[in-house]
């Protein structure tokens, strides 16, 4: 889900976009550092270097739609977009693009 959100907020022409998991803690490095330190993708096309362009918090405590519409009318997965690559407690995914 995180990578889909990252691709959705990316700009046209960006070839490779990844979502890198980040520990949600103010003691953890920011997304700029997370992306710079991400392992190379290794598909033979990318250079392996990434830079941050946004960050997200993907919440996992949402209801699953059951049989016969049991949870119909409830919203599903929630993703908060921060609009920055700074740290703090919030982001648990970093949106990174190849440079």
C-alpha positions as a Markdown table, in Angstrom:
| # | Residue | x | y | z |
|---|---|---|---|---|
| 1 | Unk | 0.0 | 0.0 | 0.0 |
| 2 | Unk | 2.8 | 2.4 | 0.9 |
| 3 | Unk | 4.5 | 2.1 | -2.5 |
| 4 | Unk | 1.2 | 2.6 | -4.3 |
| 5 | Unk | 0.8 | 5.9 | -2.3 |
| 6 | Unk | 4.4 | 6.9 | -3.1 |
| 7 | Unk | 3.9 | 6.3 | -6.9 |
| 8 | Unk | 0.6 | 8.2 | -6.8 |
| 9 | Unk | 2.3 | 11.3 | -5.4 |
| 10 | Unk | 5.4 | 11.0 | -7.6 |
| 11 | Unk | 6.0 | 13.2 | -10.6 |
| 12 | Unk | 5.8 | 12.1 | -14.3 |
| 13 | Unk | 9.1 | 10.9 | -15.6 |
| 14 | Unk | 10.4 | 9.4 | -12.3 |
| 15 | Unk | 11.4 | 5.9 | -13.3 |
| 16 | Unk | 11.8 | 4.0 | -10.0 |
| 17 | Unk | 9.9 | 4.8 | -6.8 |
| 18 | Unk | 10.2 | 2.7 | -3.6 |
| 19 | Unk | 8.7 | 2.9 | -0.2 |
| 20 | Unk | 11.3 | 2.1 | 2.5 |
| 21 | Unk | 10.1 | 1.1 | 6.0 |
| 22 | Unk | 11.1 | 3.4 | 8.8 |
| 23 | Unk | 10.8 | 2.9 | 12.6 |
| 24 | Unk | 8.2 | 5.3 | 13.9 |
| 25 | Unk | 10.3 | 7.0 | 16.5 |
| 26 | Unk | 11.8 | 10.5 | 17.1 |
| 27 | Unk | 15.1 | 8.7 | 17.9 |
| 28 | Unk | 15.3 | 7.3 | 14.3 |
| 29 | Unk | 17.0 | 9.0 | 11.4 |
| 30 | Unk | 14.9 | 11.1 | 9.1 |
| 31 | Unk | 13.6 | 9.9 | 5.7 |
| 32 | Unk | 16.3 | 11.8 | 3.8 |
| 33 | Unk | 18.9 | 9.5 | 5.6 |
| 34 | Unk | 16.7 | 6.4 | 5.2 |
| 35 | Unk | 16.5 | 6.9 | 1.4 |
| 36 | Unk | 20.2 | 7.7 | 1.1 |
| 37 | Unk | 21.0 | 4.5 | 3.0 |
| 38 | Unk | 18.5 | 2.2 | 1.2 |
| 39 | Unk | 19.9 | -0.9 | -0.5 |
| 40 | Unk | 20.2 | -0.7 | -4.3 |
| 41 | Unk | 17.2 | -2.1 | -6.1 |
| 42 | Unk | 19.4 | -4.2 | -8.3 |
| 43 | Unk | 17.1 | -4.6 | -11.4 |
| 44 | Unk | 19.9 | -3.8 | -13.8 |
| 45 | Unk | 18.3 | -0.5 | -14.8 |
| 46 | Unk | 18.6 | 1.7 | -11.7 |
| 47 | Unk | 21.8 | 3.3 | -10.4 |
| 48 | Unk | 20.9 | 2.2 | -6.9 |
| 49 | Unk | 20.9 | 5.6 | -5.4 |
| 50 | Unk | 17.8 | 7.1 | -3.8 |
| 51 | Unk | 16.6 | 10.4 | -2.6 |
| 52 | Unk | 13.6 | 11.2 | -0.4 |
| 53 | Unk | 10.6 | 13.1 | -1.8 |
| 54 | Unk | 7.9 | 12.5 | 0.8 |
| 55 | Unk | 7.0 | 10.4 | 3.9 |
| 56 | Unk | 3.9 | 8.5 | 5.0 |
| 57 | Unk | 2.3 | 6.9 | 8.0 |
| 58 | Unk | 0.3 | 3.8 | 7.1 |
| 59 | Unk | -2.2 | 2.8 | 9.8 |
| 60 | Unk | -2.9 | -0.9 | 10.1 |
| 61 | Unk | -5.8 | -0.9 | 12.6 |
| 62 | Unk | -8.6 | -0.5 | 10.1 |
| 63 | Unk | -11.6 | -2.9 | 9.8 |
| 64 | Unk | -11.6 | -5.5 | 7.0 |
| 65 | Unk | -14.8 | -5.7 | 5.0 |
| 66 | Unk | -16.5 | -8.9 | 6.0 |
| 67 | Unk | -19.1 | -11.1 | 4.3 |
| 68 | Unk | -22.4 | -9.5 | 3.3 |
| 69 | Unk | -21.2 | -5.9 | 3.9 |
| 70 | Unk | -20.8 | -6.3 | 7.6 |
| 71 | Unk | -18.4 | -3.3 | 7.7 |
| 72 | Unk | -19.9 | -1.4 | 4.8 |
| 73 | Unk | -19.9 | 2.3 | 5.3 |
| 74 | Unk | -16.7 | 2.2 | 7.3 |
| 75 | Unk | -13.5 | 3.6 | 5.7 |
| 76 | Unk | -10.7 | 1.2 | 5.0 |
| 77 | Unk | -6.9 | 1.7 | 5.2 |
| 78 | Unk | -5.7 | 5.1 | 6.2 |
| 79 | Unk | -2.5 | 6.8 | 5.0 |
| 80 | Unk | -1.3 | 10.2 | 6.2 |
| 81 | Unk | 1.0 | 12.1 | 3.9 |
| 82 | Unk | 3.5 | 14.4 | 5.6 |
| 83 | Unk | 4.7 | 16.4 | 2.6 |
| 84 | Unk | 8.3 | 16.4 | 4.0 |
| 85 | Unk | 11.3 | 14.1 | 4.6 |
| 86 | Unk | 11.9 | 15.2 | 8.1 |
| 87 | Unk | 11.9 | 12.8 | 11.0 |
| 88 | Unk | 9.9 | 12.7 | 14.2 |
| 89 | Unk | 7.6 | 10.1 | 15.6 |
| 90 | Unk | 5.2 | 10.1 | 12.6 |
| 91 | Unk | 6.4 | 8.6 | 9.3 |
| 92 | Unk | 6.7 | 4.9 | 9.1 |
| 93 | Unk | 7.4 | 4.8 | 5.4 |
| 94 | Unk | 9.7 | 7.0 | 3.3 |
| 95 | Unk | 9.0 | 7.7 | -0.4 |
| 96 | Unk | 12.2 | 7.5 | -2.3 |
| 97 | Unk | 13.0 | 8.0 | -5.9 |
| 98 | Unk | 16.0 | 7.0 | -7.9 |
| 99 | Unk | 18.5 | 9.8 | -8.7 |
